[in-house]
Amino acid sequence: WNQVVSEEISNKTLFHDFFYLPLAEIDEPRFKPEGIDGWVALTDRAAYKTVLVGPKFLLGIPFINQTEYISSEGIERDVGKTDDVTQKIIKVMKAHEPEPLLFLVSAGRSAKIIISDLISRQDNIHSFIDTGASLDGWAGVHSRDYNNPATYCGKVLKRDPERKDYWMKKGVCP
C-alpha cells in the first residue's frame, strides 16, 4: 500500500498499527480527530482499482467501485473452493499487471488462507483487506450483531444524509 500511494495517504495507513482498519468516518468518527481516514476515502484518493471477492449480495454497495468481481459463494460450506477462488484472483492479478489492485476479501475463514497465500506469491504491489462480514450491513444483510443495516442507515442519516445513496445499497435505507 505504502509503495503505490502518495506520501500523504501512506502516512495515514493503519495496516501495521491497529487490528481494526476503519471503513469510513461515517462508521467510526472517533478516528477523524487523529487525522485518520477510513479505507474507503483512501482508496478513492489513491484511485485504486478494486476487486471485490465475496458473496453476490455484496454487489451493488455504492462506495465499492469494483473493477472486477470474484464470487466466494459457498466457500463457508466447502473450504475446497479456497484454491478455486485463489486461482481466480491470480488470473485477475495477471490481467491487470503491472497495475496494483486492492482486493476486498469476504470469504469467511478462507479469507486469511487466500490472502496469506497471495501475499507470499506476489511482488508486494497488490493490497488485501479481509473485510469479513463488515460489508454485509451496507448491503442490507444483518449477519452479525455489529452489522445491523438499520444501525448503519441511522449513522448515515445522522452524519451524511445527502450521500445516503453513496453509502447504502439501493433499497436498504429509506
Secondary structure as a PSIPRED ss2 file (coil, helix, strand):
# PSIPRED VFORMAT (PSIPRED V4.0)

   1 W C   1.000  0.000  0.000
   2 N C   1.000  0.000  0.000
   3 Q C   1.000  0.000  0.000
   4 V C   1.000  0.000  0.000
   5 V C   1.000  0.000  0.000
   6 S C   1.000  0.000  0.000
   7 E H   0.000  1.000  0.000
   8 E H   0.000  1.000  0.000
   9 I H   0.000  1.000  0.000
  10 S H   0.000  1.000  0.000
  11 N C   1.000  0.000  0.000
  12 K C   1.000  0.000  0.000
  13 T C   1.000  0.000  0.000
  14 L C   1.000  0.000  0.000
  15 F C   1.000  0.000  0.000
  16 H C   1.000  0.000  0.000
  17 D C   1.000  0.000  0.000
  18 F C   1.000  0.000  0.000
  19 F C   1.000  0.000  0.000
  20 Y C   1.000  0.000  0.000
  21 L C   1.000  0.000  0.000
  22 P C   1.000  0.000  0.000
  23 L C   1.000  0.000  0.000
  24 A C   1.000  0.000  0.000
  25 E C   1.000  0.000  0.000
  26 I C   1.000  0.000  0.000
  27 D C   1.000  0.000  0.000
  28 E C   1.000  0.000  0.000
  29 P H   0.000  1.000  0.000
  30 R H   0.000  1.000  0.000
  31 F H   0.000  1.000  0.000
  32 K H   0.000  1.000  0.000
  33 P H   0.000  1.000  0.000
  34 E H   0.000  1.000  0.000
  35 G C   1.000  0.000  0.000
  36 I C   1.000  0.000  0.000
  37 D C   1.000  0.000  0.000
  38 G C   1.000  0.000  0.000
  39 W H   0.000  1.000  0.000
  40 V H   0.000  1.000  0.000
  41 A H   0.000  1.000  0.000
  42 L H   0.000  1.000  0.000
  43 T H   0.000  1.000  0.000
  44 D H   0.000  1.000  0.000
  45 R H   0.000  1.000  0.000
  46 A H   0.000  1.000  0.000
  47 A C   1.000  0.000  0.000
  48 Y C   1.000  0.000  0.000
  49 K E   0.000  0.000  1.000
  50 T E   0.000  0.000  1.000
  51 V E   0.000  0.000  1.000
  52 L E   0.000  0.000  1.000
  53 V E   0.000  0.000  1.000
  54 G E   0.000  0.000  1.000
  55 P C   1.000  0.000  0.000
  56 K H   0.000  1.000  0.000
  57 F H   0.000  1.000  0.000
  58 L H   0.000  1.000  0.000
  59 L C   1.000  0.000  0.000
  60 G C   1.000  0.000  0.000
  61 I C   1.000  0.000  0.000
  62 P C   1.000  0.000  0.000
  63 F C   1.000  0.000  0.000
  64 I C   1.000  0.000  0.000
  65 N C   1.000  0.000  0.000
  66 Q E   0.000  0.000  1.000
  67 T E   0.000  0.000  1.000
  68 E E   0.000  0.000  1.000
  69 Y E   0.000  0.000  1.000
  70 I E   0.000  0.000  1.000
  71 S E   0.000  0.000  1.000
  72 S C   1.000  0.000  0.000
  73 E C   1.000  0.000  0.000
  74 G C   1.000  0.000  0.000
  75 I C   1.000  0.000  0.000
  76 E C   1.000  0.000  0.000
  77 R C   1.000  0.000  0.000
  78 D C   1.000  0.000  0.000
  79 V C   1.000  0.000  0.000
  80 G C   1.000  0.000  0.000
  81 K H   0.000  1.000  0.000
  82 T H   0.000  1.000  0.000
  83 D H   0.000  1.000  0.000
  84 D H   0.000  1.000  0.000
  85 V H   0.000  1.000  0.000
  86 T H   0.000  1.000  0.000
  87 Q H   0.000  1.000  0.000
  88 K H   0.000  1.000  0.000
  89 I H   0.000  1.000  0.000
  90 I H   0.000  1.000  0.000
  91 K H   0.000  1.000  0.000
  92 V H   0.000  1.000  0.000
  93 M H   0.000  1.000  0.000
  94 K H   0.000  1.000  0.000
  95 A H   0.000  1.000  0.000
  96 H C   1.000  0.000  0.000
  97 E C   1.000  0.000  0.000
  98 P C   1.000  0.000  0.000
  99 E C   1.000  0.000  0.000
 100 P C   1.000  0.000  0.000
 101 L E   0.000  0.000  1.000
 102 L E   0.000  0.000  1.000
 103 F E   0.000  0.000  1.000
 104 L E   0.000  0.000  1.000
 105 V E   0.000  0.000  1.000
 106 S C   1.000  0.000  0.000
 107 A C   1.000  0.000  0.000
 108 G C   1.000  0.000  0.000
 109 R C   1.000  0.000  0.000
 110 S H   0.000  1.000  0.000
 111 A H   0.000  1.000  0.000
 112 K H   0.000  1.000  0.000
 113 I H   0.000  1.000  0.000
 114 I H   0.000  1.000  0.000
 115 I H   0.000  1.000  0.000
 116 S H   0.000  1.000  0.000
 117 D H   0.000  1.000  0.000
 118 L H   0.000  1.000  0.000
 119 I H   0.000  1.000  0.000
 120 S H   0.000  1.000  0.000
 121 R H   0.000  1.000  0.000
 122 Q C   1.000  0.000  0.000
 123 D C   1.000  0.000  0.000
 124 N C   1.000  0.000  0.000
 125 I C   1.000  0.000  0.000
 126 H C   1.000  0.000  0.000
 127 S E   0.000  0.000  1.000
 128 F E   0.000  0.000  1.000
 129 I E   0.000  0.000  1.000
 130 D E   0.000  0.000  1.000
 131 T C   1.000  0.000  0.000
 132 G C   1.000  0.000  0.000
 133 A C   1.000  0.000  0.000
 134 S C   1.000  0.000  0.000
 135 L C   1.000  0.000  0.000
 136 D H   0.000  1.000  0.000
 137 G H   0.000  1.000  0.000
 138 W H   0.000  1.000  0.000
 139 A H   0.000  1.000  0.000
 140 G C   1.000  0.000  0.000
 141 V C   1.000  0.000  0.000
 142 H C   1.000  0.000  0.000
 143 S C   1.000  0.000  0.000
 144 R C   1.000  0.000  0.000
 145 D C   1.000  0.000  0.000
 146 Y C   1.000  0.000  0.000
 147 N C   1.000  0.000  0.000
 148 N C   1.000  0.000  0.000
 149 P H   0.000  1.000  0.000
 150 A H   0.000  1.000  0.000
 151 T H   0.000  1.000  0.000
 152 Y H   0.000  1.000  0.000
 153 C H   0.000  1.000  0.000
 154 G H   0.000  1.000  0.000
 155 K H   0.000  1.000  0.000
 156 V H   0.000  1.000  0.000
 157 L H   0.000  1.000  0.000
 158 K H   0.000  1.000  0.000
 159 R H   0.000  1.000  0.000
 160 D C   1.000  0.000  0.000
 161 P H   0.000  1.000  0.000
 162 E H   0.000  1.000  0.000
 163 R H   0.000  1.000  0.000
 164 K H   0.000  1.000  0.000
 165 D H   0.000  1.000  0.000
 166 Y H   0.000  1.000  0.000
 167 W H   0.000  1.000  0.000
 168 M C   1.000  0.000  0.000
 169 K C   1.000  0.000  0.000
 170 K C   1.000  0.000  0.000
 171 G C   1.000  0.000  0.000
 172 V C   1.000  0.000  0.000
 173 C C   1.000  0.000  0.000
 174 P C   1.000  0.000  0.000
